[in-house]
Amino acid sequence: IAFYSFAVIGILLQIYRVKLKQWGMALVVVIGVIGICDQMSGDLVPTYEENRQKYDEAAQVGNFLNEYCNEGDSIFFLPFQRSNNYAQINGHDRYESYLPSLFTNDLKWALYYGDIERDLWAEDIANNDIATMLVELKKNSFKIIVLDRELYDEETFVDISEQFLNQLYEPIYVTSNGRYYIYDINIQ
């Protein structure tokens, strides 16, 4: 943006150079200083530490799943949301939840299919109670459920956790700061 702004200013100075000859250089200096100050705004600096922590935790999940799962195992992610439904979930960019899949090899993730029929199927399963969801996922050869705690409000997360416990499932892995809970639906 700054480059194009300077280019426009340069063109304008060329066009009006006779009129602005006296003030042209001063104007360029003032605009240059404003442009440099604008580029140094703290609001534009990414949250490097926060992003590093997100990627580190996603890598924990990916590394665990690479060791635990066999090639081709299917993983269901909760909450499942079709791409056109939500830009954010519980205040988080929904694409953050896809991070663990970036760190896995040869595993099949049910995150977002891009196929309306399959997306509706996955969304329908995700909206069932846990007992029904587990039956459907087992019928469709899923092995793992990865639950992203940050994408749920506390009450919903507690309810889901209790439903898993009622079905005699405990997480086989929880990341260090408790964001991701991993369940093997073949082990009770």
C-alpha positions as CSV (number, residue, x, y, z in Angstrom):
1,I,0.0,0.0,0.0
2,A,2.8,2.4,0.9
3,F,4.6,1.7,-2.4
4,Y,1.5,2.6,-4.4
5,S,0.9,5.7,-2.2
6,F,4.4,6.9,-3.0
7,A,3.9,6.2,-6.7
8,V,0.7,8.2,-6.8
9,I,2.4,11.1,-4.9
10,G,5.3,10.9,-7.4
11,I,3.0,11.1,-10.4
12,L,1.1,14.0,-8.9
13,L,4.3,15.8,-8.2
14,Q,5.3,15.2,-11.8
15,I,2.0,16.6,-13.1
16,Y,2.0,19.7,-10.8
17,R,5.8,20.2,-10.6
18,V,5.6,23.8,-11.7
19,K,3.1,24.7,-9.0
20,L,4.6,22.6,-6.3
21,K,8.3,23.2,-7.0
22,Q,8.7,25.1,-3.8
23,W,6.7,22.9,-1.6
24,G,7.2,19.6,-3.4
25,M,10.2,18.3,-1.5
26,A,8.7,19.3,1.9
27,L,5.5,17.5,0.9
28,V,7.4,14.4,0.0
29,V,9.3,14.4,3.3
30,V,6.1,14.9,5.3
31,I,4.2,12.2,3.5
32,G,7.3,9.9,3.8
33,V,7.4,10.3,7.5
34,I,3.7,9.7,7.9
35,G,4.0,6.6,5.7
36,I,6.8,5.2,7.7
37,C,5.0,5.8,11.0
38,D,1.9,4.2,9.6
39,Q,3.9,1.0,8.7
40,M,5.2,0.7,12.2
41,S,1.8,0.5,13.9
42,G,1.8,-2.1,16.6
43,D,-1.7,-3.3,15.5
44,L,-0.2,-4.7,12.3
45,V,2.4,-6.9,14.1
46,P,1.3,-10.5,14.2
47,T,1.0,-12.2,17.6
48,Y,4.1,-14.4,17.1
49,E,4.2,-16.0,20.5
50,E,0.5,-16.8,20.4
51,N,0.8,-18.3,16.9
52,R,3.9,-20.3,17.9
53,Q,1.9,-21.8,20.8
54,K,-1.0,-22.7,18.5
55,Y,1.3,-24.4,16.0
56,D,3.3,-26.2,18.7
57,E,0.2,-27.6,20.3
58,A,-1.1,-28.7,16.9
59,A,2.2,-30.4,16.2
60,Q,1.8,-32.3,19.5
61,V,-1.5,-33.6,18.3
62,G,-0.1,-34.5,14.9
63,N,3.0,-36.2,16.3
64,F,0.9,-38.2,18.7
65,L,-1.5,-39.3,16.0
66,N,1.3,-40.2,13.6
67,E,2.7,-42.6,16.3
68,Y,-0.6,-43.9,17.5
69,C,-2.5,-44.4,14.3
70,N,-2.0,-46.7,11.3
71,E,-1.7,-45.4,7.8
72,G,-5.2,-44.5,6.4
73,D,-7.0,-44.4,9.8
74,S,-9.9,-42.0,9.8
75,I,-10.2,-39.1,12.2
76,F,-13.3,-37.1,13.0
77,F,-12.9,-33.6,14.3
78,L,-15.3,-31.9,16.7
79,P,-16.9,-29.4,16.3
80,F,-17.5,-30.2,12.6
81,Q,-18.6,-27.2,10.7
82,R,-19.2,-26.9,7.0
83,S,-17.1,-24.2,5.3
84,N,-20.0,-21.9,4.5
85,N,-21.5,-22.0,8.0
86,Y,-19.1,-20.1,10.2
87,A,-16.2,-17.7,9.8
88,Q,-15.5,-18.0,13.5
89,I,-16.4,-20.5,16.2
90,N,-16.6,-19.3,19.8
91,G,-14.4,-16.3,18.9
92,H,-11.7,-18.4,17.1
93,D,-10.9,-18.5,13.5
94,R,-12.4,-21.9,12.4
95,Y,-9.3,-22.6,10.3
96,E,-7.2,-22.8,13.5
97,S,-8.9,-26.1,14.2
98,Y,-7.4,-27.6,11.0
99,L,-3.9,-27.1,12.3
100,P,-3.4,-30.6,13.7
101,S,-4.1,-32.1,10.3
102,L,-1.1,-30.3,8.8
103,F,1.2,-32.3,11.1
104,T,-0.1,-35.8,10.2
105,N,0.9,-38.2,7.5
106,D,-1.4,-40.5,5.6
107,L,-4.4,-40.1,8.0
108,K,-7.9,-39.2,6.8
109,W,-9.4,-36.2,8.5
110,A,-13.2,-35.5,8.3
111,L,-12.7,-31.7,8.6
112,Y,-14.4,-30.3,5.6
113,Y,-15.0,-32.3,2.5
114,G,-16.1,-29.6,0.1
115,D,-18.8,-32.0,-1.1
116,I,-22.3,-30.9,0.1
117,E,-23.6,-34.5,0.6
118,R,-20.5,-35.6,2.6
119,D,-20.5,-32.3,4.6
120,L,-24.1,-32.7,5.5
121,W,-23.5,-36.3,6.5
122,A,-20.6,-35.3,8.8
123,E,-22.5,-32.3,10.2
124,D,-25.5,-34.5,10.9
125,I,-23.3,-37.0,12.8
126,A,-21.6,-34.2,14.7
127,N,-25.0,-32.8,15.8
128,N,-26.1,-36.1,17.3
129,D,-25.7,-37.1,21.0
130,I,-22.3,-38.7,21.6
131,A,-23.7,-42.3,21.8
132,T,-25.4,-42.0,18.4
133,M,-22.4,-40.3,16.9
134,L,-20.0,-43.1,18.2
135,V,-22.2,-45.8,16.6
136,E,-22.3,-44.0,13.2
137,L,-18.6,-43.2,13.2
138,K,-17.7,-46.9,14.0
139,K,-20.0,-48.0,11.2
140,N,-18.1,-45.8,8.9
141,S,-14.7,-47.0,10.1
142,F,-13.5,-44.0,12.0
143,K,-10.9,-44.6,14.7
144,I,-10.2,-41.3,16.4
145,I,-12.2,-38.2,17.5
146,V,-10.2,-35.0,18.1
147,L,-12.1,-32.5,20.1
148,D,-11.0,-28.9,20.2
149,R,-12.0,-27.5,23.6
150,E,-11.5,-23.9,22.6
151,L,-14.2,-24.1,20.0
152,Y,-16.8,-24.9,22.7
153,D,-18.2,-22.8,25.5
154,E,-17.4,-24.3,28.9
155,E,-20.9,-25.6,29.5
156,T,-21.0,-27.4,26.1
157,F,-17.6,-28.8,26.6
158,V,-18.4,-30.2,30.1
159,D,-21.6,-31.7,28.6
160,I,-19.7,-33.4,25.8
161,S,-17.0,-34.7,28.2
162,E,-19.7,-36.2,30.4
163,Q,-21.4,-37.9,27.5
164,F,-18.0,-39.5,26.5
165,L,-17.5,-40.7,30.1
166,N,-21.1,-42.0,30.2
167,Q,-20.2,-44.1,27.2
168,L,-17.1,-45.3,29.1
169,Y,-14.6,-43.3,26.9
170,E,-11.8,-41.3,28.4
171,P,-9.3,-39.3,26.3
172,I,-6.2,-41.2,25.3
173,Y,-4.3,-38.0,24.9
174,V,-4.8,-34.4,26.1
175,T,-2.4,-31.6,24.9
176,S,-0.3,-29.8,27.4
177,N,-2.5,-26.8,27.7
178,G,-5.7,-28.8,27.4
179,R,-7.0,-27.5,24.0
180,Y,-7.2,-30.8,22.1
181,Y,-8.7,-34.1,23.5
182,I,-8.2,-37.2,21.6
183,Y,-10.5,-40.3,21.9
184,D,-10.0,-43.7,20.4
185,I,-13.5,-44.9,19.8
186,N,-12.5,-48.5,19.6
187,I,-11.2,-48.5,23.2
188,Q,-13.6,-48.3,26.1
